[in-house]
Amino acid sequence: MASFIPPLNALLAFEATARHLSFTKAANELHLTQAAISHQIRALEDRLGTTLFVRARGKIALTTPGAEYLEAISGLLVALSTATDRASQGGNENTLTVSCLPTFATECLLPALPEFRAAYPRLRIQLSTTAAFDAFQINAYDVAIRYGSGKWDGVRSDWLCDEYFFPVMAPSLIRGRSDLGAQAILSDSVWLRTYFTSLYEDDWQEWLAAADLADLQPSMELGMHMQLTSLAGAVEGLGVVIGRTPLVNRAMRREALVSPFGPRLKSKSAYYLATPESRHAHQKVACFRDWLLERAERDWRAGPEALAAHAR
């Protein structure tokens, strides 16, 4: 039996409602009535056999299945929109479509893009971000920056940089205490935990085991969705987070975050530029690839020891 694929109108109604957490705002965005939006979502919930929103006192919130469904489909909708734009432009050679992970885009790619734009001012960039790895549709983008093994069907992968992970924090949280050691500092700290979905946890436990601190507990834990949020919280002094290169490189170089102790562990996965095999030789793709590999060599491949700073 073929799998059920919801109607596009129902998915658009759900995504807009989930993004705004408002039936009214979703209706305005999609030029529909609020009743039509509610009907689409009820029909989707009935067909999925699960509740996507909880409704109470005039407000709505995503359920856990609703949040996971949103993360899964949002990237697919972006890919569909991008593919539609590409088709309508007839594969415009002056437009480069790029898919990127949100935190990598914010911390690594966007700060570097002015340099690329200066070198290729006539090339228009369309950048979309998604955290759902399965949302990388081979024919939707010219290039995609992805995290993993680098072995994906239908693409050519160029290694950008490895990843290392270790605790980082704002200098204010360690100043005057750096001589106390990891156990004393961490046991008296708030830990920021990064959760992508209910099935994913960050690498605190692996790092603690490597540091011979497997039984250590924090004074408090705060859960954050995605590295983008947890790193922002760490920079603001909210707590200690497991930082990952190259996502923390920029913050550590300007000492907005410091890494007062190790070990600094190498991940099994790395960052790659993934290009559909059919577009690997295109001139605009080659220009972007050559520039990105050179930028990676300059900014993202530095070993964690070179970035580490100690606040006194």
Secondary structure, 3 states (H helix, E strand, C coil): CCCCCCCHHHHHHHHHHHHHCCHHHHHHHHCCCHHHHHHHHHHHHHHHCCCCEEEECCEEEECHHHHHHHHHHHHHHHHHHHHHHHHHHCCCCCEEEEEECHHHHHHHHHHHHHHHHHHCCCCEEEEEECCCHHHCCCCCCCEEEEEECCCCCCEEEEEEEEEEEEEEECHHHCCCCHHHCHHHHHHCCEEEEEECCCCCCCCHHHHHHHCCCCCCCCCEEEEEEHHHHHHHHHHCCCCEEEEECCCCHHHHHCCCCECCCCCCEEEEEEEEEEEEHHHCCCHHHHHHHHHHHHHHHHHCCCCHHHHCCCCC
